[in-house]
Amino acid sequence: MWNSPSEFFAMGGYALYVWSSFGVCALVILIEPLAIRMRYKAVLHRLKQECLAKEFDKKGGN
């Protein structure tokens, strides 16, 4: 039980561990969707390149 906001933020002397854990978790939650989106775009780009290469080979391009 905390009697003041400063006691809450101090977390009984474990503030560095507690708040850094929250910070890392928040950072991962923010970065993960961005990383997934970038990977998705990279996969789409690679698939388009492969389709273009197959079409080029079918047409007999040298």
C-alpha positions, -999 to 999 in steps of 0.1 A, spaced: 0 0 0 14 34 -10 7 66 9 19 90 -17 26 91 -54 63 93 -47 61 60 -28 42 45 -57 69 55 -83 97 44 -60 81 9 -59 96 0 -26 131 5 -38 127 -15 -70 117 14 -92 146 10 -117 138 -27 -123 100 -22 -124 99 9 -146 126 -3 -170 106 -36 -174 75 -16 -183 95 5 -207 110 -24 -225 77 -41 -227 60 -10 -242 89 -6 -267 85 -42 -279 47 -37 -282 53 -7 -304 81 -21 -325 66 -55 -332 38 -44 -355 63 -22 -374 87 -51 -379 58 -74 -390 47 -48 -416 82 -43 -430 86 -81 -433 52 -84 -450 62 -58 -475 95 -75 -482 78 -108 -488 53 -92 -512 81 -75 -531 100 -108 -534 69 -126 -546 63 -99 -573 99 -102 -584 96 -140 -587 63 -137 -607 80 -112 -631 109 -135 -635 87 -165 -643 67 -144 -669 100 -133 -684 112 -169 -687 79 -180 -702 82 -153 -729 116 -166 -738 135 -136 -728 173 -139 -731 
